[in-house]
Amino acid sequence: MNTMHLCQLTDVPTRVTATSAKLLDYVIVQEGTEVESGIIPHNISDHDIVYCKLRVDLFNTSFSRIYDQKRIEEKVSYLSNKAESSMADGSDKNHDC
C-alpha cells in the first residue's frame, strides 16, 4: 500500500467471537486524506460497524445511482448517534495519513 500512497486506518479487530478476534473491515484512504474513522461496537452480531467521515465537495462529485433519500437519512442518523456515543468513550480517531 505504501507504493500506492495508501494507508489503512482500521487497526483493531472488527469481528470478535469467544475464540477469535480478527480485523475483517478496512478503511483505506489515499495519503494526505483527512478522515475520522472508528469502530461502533454493538450486540446485534459478532461483527462491529466500521465508519469513516470524510469531507466531500458535493458540487464537484458525480453520483451514478439515485438512492432513497429518506432511508439514507435514517441510516445516517442512526450511525451518527452510535458514532457520537462511541466518540464519548474515546474509541474514535482522527487521521491525517
Buried (B, 14 or more C-beta within 10 A) or exposed (E): EEEEEEBEBBEEBBBBEEEEEEEEBEBBBEEEBEBBBBBBBEEEEEBBBBBBBEEEEEEEEEEEEEEEEEEEEEEEEEBEEBBEEBBEEEBBBEBEB
